[in-house]
Amino acid sequence: MSELTRSLDVVVVGAGPAGVGMGVTLRHLGFENFVILDRAAVGASFLRWSRQTRFITPSFTSNQFGQLDLNAISVNTSPAYSIGVEHPSGVEYAGYLQAVAEHFELPVVTETDVVSIAVQPRPRRFLVQTNRGTIRARYVVWAGGEMQYPRTGGFQGAELCLHYSKVASWDDLAGGERCIIGGAESGIDAAVALAAAGRRAVVFDRDEPWEREGSDPSQRLSPFTKARLDSVLESGRVKLCGGRSVVGVRRNGSGYQVALEGGNVVNCAEKPILASGFVGSAGLIRSLFEWRDDGFPQLTETDESTVARGLFLVGPQVRQGDLIFCFIFKFRQRFAVVANQIARRMRINTEPLEAYRYYGMYLDDLSCCADECAC
C-alpha cells in the first residue's frame, strides 16, 4: 500500500487467525477491494509465545469426513496436515497462518499500525488512520488479538510482577521456586513449564479453576492442561493454593512478598509470575463500542457494534450473552455471520457461505450452544 489515501470496501484490522480467517471468507464471496492490516506480521502474537507453549486444542486432519481441524481458520485447510503436529507451537502455527494467507492470495499489509478510526457521516465511511496514510472504508472488521495486550493490574504492586506473555522461554528464567498469580490456563502452563525445567512453582488463585467442572472448555482447564498438571503435582514440584486472593506484591530486600487475603504473606525469592490473562485490543477503539459490565464490547446478534454501524468484531473478544468465543474453533464459526451481513448490504451473492455450514463454520443459531455433556 502506498502512502496515499485509498478507498476500500472492507478493512480488516489484524492478521492473526481471526483476520486471516475473515479474509479467506471474504475471498470466497468474491471480495477484491479489501485489505488486512497488521502492525507487525501475519501471526505476530503467536511468534511471541514462549518456546514451550503449545496449543491446548489438538489438531487432527479430519476434513475428509466433514469435521474441520479444531485449529483451522478456513475450510480445506488443516494445521495438522501442513505442520504435522497435534499441539502446535506458536512459531509453527504462525507458519500455518502465513501459508493460508499466501495460498488464498490475501491482501495483507504488514508493518502498518492503525492509529485511530473515525466515522465520516456523509457519505458514511470509516476513516482508518494508519502510520502510512488514511484509508476510507465502507466496513471495518476488528480482528485484533489479545497476546500483545496483557492484563497487568488488579492489585497493588502488580507492576512488580513478570507477566506470562513476556516470557520468551521458561528454561531461561533464573532462580528456583516461582510464585504464580492466577491458576487458569496460562498460570498452569507456566507451572508445568517451570517444573519441566527442574524448578518449583506455587500457584495462587482464589477461585481454584483447576477444580472447576462443566462442558464449556472456556470455563475449565483443558484436558491437555489438566493431564500435564496432574503429572507435575505427582512430582511434587508444583503446589496449588486456592481459596484466597492475592491483594498485593511488594519488594522485600532482594526478593518479594505476596500478600494474601486475610493477612498471610508468602516470601518469594524471584519475581512473581502474573498469569492474569489479557484485556484484548478492542479497547484501542473504545469509543466505537458500548461496553458490557464484564468489560467486553456490546454487540448485535451479528457481532456488529451497537453504536458504529458497519464496524464488526471477530476473534476471542466476541461475547453473545453468556457465550464465550475465545477458542479458534468457536470464533471461526462467526466469520460467515459477519461476512453475510457485509455481502448482503453490498448486494453480493452469499450462496458460497452455505459450504461453511457443512463444516460447522456458520453458527447463526446460538440456541444449540446450551447443551451439556451427559458423561
Phi, psi and omega in degrees: 000134180283179179282352186278158177294139177236159176239121186230163175283314185222136169245123175257125182258112181115130181242041171268202181298324179291315182291316179293317178298320177295321179297319178296320179298317177297321177300316181298335177272358178092010179294137176237325188268065178214169180214151173246120183255140173216137183286347180235268184211169175298127180071027186301321181298322180288331177292345180267353179300152173295158184296336183270344186288137179230158174301136177275340175270133183280146173260136179209134182280101183231011184304324185300337181251022175079013179242110184287140172313132184302334184257006178284148179247005177204157177294154178064021172227158179205119175303324179299322180288314186279329182264321178085021177227156183277320180238091187295152169279172178297316180297319180296318182289324175300323176297321176298314180299319178296321179295320178296315180299320180289318182298317181269006177052050181287142181279070182271131176240113183265176182052038179233111185264124175281114184275319181198161174228125178237160180253122174268122189288316186220116349293150185293117179215156171266133175259105183264105182272123179238173177288356181239013179130180182252138177243132171266132183220143176287325182223148174235132174246113181275116183234029179294150183269200184238327190305327183274004182230071184289152173275114189243005180252207175112334178200162181294130179089007180300331181292347178278349183272165175257116182289143180313319185289348183266002183267116180281327178204126179290337178293335186270353180290134181281164173091188184252255185288143177237142170269132180242125182258107184119124187242022174276202188306310184292323179294317179290323177300319177297316181297317180297317181294321178294319178297320179295333178272008178086012180260177174244155181214142173242123184254127180249128174198119182300321187276355177048061182299340178291348178257354188289140178246164178143166184272342183275116181294347176282348185251358183214169177293141177291155176303324179299316180287319181297319180295319178292323178296314180302322181295315183283333175296322178295329180285342181083004182276344182236136178237136180255129180235104181247177175094343180222141181279151167279125183250352179183157173227136178218158177288148178219086186066236178272356182244205184220158173236131176257117181268129181254155174305131181102352174105350179291149179230135178245128179275135178232125180289329183249164180301127179296151177266126179263110180246062188260006177088202189223149179269343181081174188259349183298337178297343178293338176236046188307319186292346181267004176229151159276158186234136179285166179296333180273006175091007178255154181296140174281128185233156171285178180292350177249023175064033178257148176301143179276353181240341181234089181301132181100353176258122182243155178241130171230154178115194189289348179272358180291130173228136172234104187061236179268001183277132182252129182246044189276345177269154179301316183294346176269303188288340177294339180287353182254355178302314183293328178297314179292313181299323179298317179297314181295315182296318181296320179292332178265005178060045177255139181300126182258008182304323179302340181287345179297331176296334179291328178296321181301322182265013179068033181243026178217082184261093177249359175242101187277359180294339181284351188271008181263358183293141176250150177285137180283325181201000000 
